[in-house]
Amino acid sequence: MKRIHVKLTFTEDILGTSPNNPELHHDFIASKAPDAQKTEEEVAALGVSAVEEKGMTVFPKAGDGTPFLYDYQIRGFFKEICGAMKGIDGTKSSKVKAHKKKVDNTIFVEPREIMLDLHGMKVDNCQRPLRASGPMGERTALANSEVCPAGTTCEFDVLCMVDGDTALLDEWLDYGKYKGIGQWRNSGKGRFTYSSQELKGVKS
């Protein structure tokens, strides 16, 4: 069992993913959070001010207003990237059979709330058109998200219950330079570089 301390430095803006509507978020997050208590924690973290614009996605905020990511967003990134790299010959991920179960059962992220350090910069917003084709033709809508700017950092620990999985962790984090975390990541938003260090003598 190994504990790795990770620091991400976002090289592109990272966009919030939580609906800016507590009731909508409450219904949606119930399918994502592992239990009812965590559902209530996440709904509360959106804050009272999160009712201004239902279509906007935001960051949950700590009591002092600091935006943060949840641990499961990092683990979701691990699952997505491992799934993508399974199709790339020669990668360590290509040898993982049930990658979602591996992340669910043997790879954990702490703390639950991972604070985003903007280093004096401010949360902005990003508006972009969304286009979709349907039976009635092409439709266009405007999407709006809170943004933490490039240069934002965050730090967390990853507990690998199987020592050899630290090599997988490096492979996944390396991929962050190509595909990141958060809304609109397929456009390049949320990409990052990282540094990591094994924590010796830390009781897990």
C-alpha positions in Angstrom: 0.0 0.0 0.0 1.4 3.4 -1.0 0.3 6.9 -0.5 1.2 9.4 -3.2 0.9 13.2 -2.8 -0.1 14.9 -6.1 -0.1 18.5 -7.1 -1.9 19.5 -10.3 -1.2 22.8 -12.1 -3.9 23.6 -14.7 -2.4 24.8 -17.9 -5.9 25.6 -19.3 -9.0 27.1 -17.6 -11.0 24.5 -15.6 -14.8 24.7 -15.8 -17.2 23.9 -13.0 -19.5 20.9 -13.5 -22.2 21.3 -10.8 -25.6 22.6 -11.9 -26.3 26.1 -10.5 -29.6 24.9 -9.1 -29.7 23.1 -5.7 -32.8 21.1 -6.5 -31.5 20.0 -9.9 -28.2 19.2 -8.3 -29.9 17.2 -5.5 -31.7 15.0 -8.0 -28.7 14.6 -10.3 -26.1 14.0 -7.7 -28.1 11.2 -6.0 -27.0 9.0 -8.9 -23.3 9.9 -8.3 -22.8 10.2 -4.6 -22.2 6.9 -2.7 -24.8 7.6 0.0 -27.5 10.0 1.2 -25.2 11.9 3.6 -22.7 12.7 0.9 -25.6 13.8 -1.3 -26.7 16.4 1.3 -23.0 17.6 1.8 -22.7 18.3 -1.9 -26.0 20.0 -2.3 -25.2 22.3 0.7 -21.8 23.1 -0.8 -23.5 24.8 -3.7 -24.6 27.6 -1.4 -27.7 29.8 -1.3 -26.5 32.0 -4.2 -26.7 29.2 -6.6 -30.2 30.0 -7.8 -29.5 32.9 -10.1 -29.1 31.0 -13.3 -30.4 27.4 -13.7 -28.4 26.7 -16.9 -25.0 27.6 -15.4 -22.5 25.0 -14.1 -20.5 26.1 -11.0 -17.9 24.9 -8.5 -19.0 23.8 -5.1 -17.6 26.3 -2.5 -16.2 25.9 1.0 -17.4 28.1 3.8 -15.0 30.8 3.0 -16.0 30.8 -0.7 -13.0 28.8 -2.0 -14.0 26.6 -5.0 -13.1 22.9 -4.8 -13.3 19.6 -6.6 -14.7 16.4 -5.1 -12.6 13.3 -4.7 -14.8 11.4 -7.0 -14.1 13.8 -9.8 -10.4 12.8 -9.7 -11.3 9.1 -9.5 -13.7 9.7 -12.5 -10.8 11.1 -14.4 -8.8 8.0 -13.6 -11.5 5.8 -14.9 -12.0 7.8 -18.1 -8.4 7.9 -18.9 -7.7 4.3 -18.1 -10.6 3.3 -20.3 -9.2 5.4 -23.2 -5.7 4.0 -22.8 -6.9 0.4 -22.8 -7.0 0.8 -26.6 -3.4 2.0 -26.8 -1.0 -0.9 -27.3 2.0 -1.0 -24.9 0.4 1.1 -22.2 0.1 -0.3 -18.6 -3.6 0.5 -18.8 -4.1 -1.8 -21.7 -3.4 -4.7 -19.3 -6.1 -3.7 -16.8 -9.2 -5.9 -17.3 -11.9 -4.3 -15.1 -10.5 -0.7 -14.7 -13.6 0.8 -13.1 -13.6 -1.9 -10.4 -9.9 -1.3 -9.8 -10.4 2.4 -9.2 -13.5 1.8 -7.1 -12.0 -0.8 -4.9 -8.2 -0.2 -4.6 -7.5 3.4 -5.5 -8.7 6.2 -3.2 -8.3 10.0 -3.2 -8.2 12.2 -0.1 -9.4 14.7 1.1 -13.0 14.5 0.0 -13.0 18.3 -0.8 -9.9 19.3 -2.8 -9.4 23.0 -2.6 -8.5 25.0 -5.8 -5.8 27.6 -5.2 -6.3 30.5 -7.7 -3.1 32.3 -6.4 -4.9 35.6 -6.2 -6.8 35.2 -9.5 -10.6 35.3 -9.6 -13.3 32.9 -10.7 -14.6 34.0 -14.1 -17.2 32.5 -16.5 -17.1 30.9 -19.9 -20.0 31.0 -22.4 -20.0 28.9 -25.5 -22.6 27.6 -28.0 -23.8 24.0 -27.9 -25.1 22.6 -31.1 -27.1 19.4 -31.5 -28.9 17.8 -34.4 -32.4 16.3 -33.9 -35.6 15.4 -35.8 -36.5 19.2 -35.9 -33.1 20.1 -37.3 -30.1 21.7 -35.7 -30.5 23.4 -32.4 -28.2 25.8 -30.7 -28.1 26.7 -27.0 -25.8 28.8 -24.9 -23.8 27.0 -22.1 -22.3 29.0 -19.3 -19.8 27.7 -16.7 -17.8 29.2 -13.8 -14.0 29.1 -14.6 -10.9 28.8 -12.5 -8.1 30.3 -14.7 -5.0 28.6 -16.0 -2.4 28.6 -13.2 -4.9 27.3 -10.7 -3.4 24.4 -8.6 -4.8 21.8 -6.3 -3.2 19.1 -4.1 -4.4 15.7 -2.8 -3.2 12.3 -1.8 -3.8 9.0 -3.8 -3.9 5.8 -1.8 -2.9 2.8 -4.0 -3.7 -0.4 -2.1 -1.7 -2.3 -4.7 1.8 -1.0 -4.8 2.2 -1.6 -8.5 -0.7 0.7 -9.3 1.5 3.7 -8.8 2.8 3.1 -12.3 -0.8 3.3 -13.6 -1.3 6.5 -11.6 1.7 8.1 -13.4 0.4 7.0 -16.7 -3.1 8.5 -16.1 -1.7 11.8 -14.7 0.7 12.1 -17.7 -2.4 12.0 -19.9 -3.7 15.2 -18.2 -1.6 17.2 -20.7 -3.9 16.0 -23.4 -7.3 15.7 -21.7 -8.2 17.3 -18.4 -10.9 17.6 -15.8 -14.2 19.5 -15.8 -16.8 20.7 -18.3 -15.8 21.1 -22.0 -12.6 19.0 -21.5 -12.9 17.7 -25.0 -12.0 21.2 -26.2 -8.8 21.2 -24.1 -10.2 22.9 -21.0 -9.0 21.5 -17.7 -5.7 20.2 -18.9 -2.9 20.1 -16.4 0.7 19.1 -15.5 1.5 17.4 -12.3 4.2 16.6 -9.7 4.0 13.6 -7.3 5.9 12.3 -4.3 5.5 9.1 -2.3 4.8 9.8 1.3 7.0 7.6 3.4 6.1 6.6 7.0 2.5 7.9 6.7 -0.1 5.7 8.3 -3.0 5.0 6.0 
